Amino acid sequence: MKHYALLLLTLLLVSCNKQEQKFCKSASAKSMDPNFKIWCPTKSPSNFLPTAYGEGTSPPIMWKGLPIGTTHLKITLLDATCTYNCDSCCQYRHWVLEIPLHDLSETGPITPGRINAGASEQIDSLYAKPNSAGKKSYTSFAPPPSQVHAYIYQAVAMSKQGSKVKVLGYSQSDPMLFRIKK
């Protein structure tokens, strides 16, 4: 019986550790409002992100088409790659921002419709919420070497008045791929 259990465990580990990547269902979710869009302007035509985003530089973010009445924008950058335990998804939040739109100006690290690459150092103390590591900051991408992970932006447009919060729209980027080469 012990040998059978050991064989079964070995087969399970081997099948879950294949290099075949699976992405969470949320990586292909559709936006609530077709006019509200969020995306990364620096991904390549093959959807790969530059390696700088694994070295501490936060990626840029662009958006357009906020629903009328939006006062706050919550943006989450997450890893939507399934983990080694087969079908469970990590949903690791690398960066969580909640931005009051009245703070935006035409210059600076955040302007209407854009957050510049590398802006995390300037904006985290003002707008970051705890990520999966419990930090109020951007956490670099760090997939295992040569493994491709899919990252997505999720945005929620909200109207906040005092303690009342109303969700006005939801948008999600197409998956952005990232790998650290050996």
Order of alpha helices (4+ residues) and beta strands (2+ residues): alpha-beta-beta-beta-beta-beta-beta-alpha-beta-beta-beta-beta
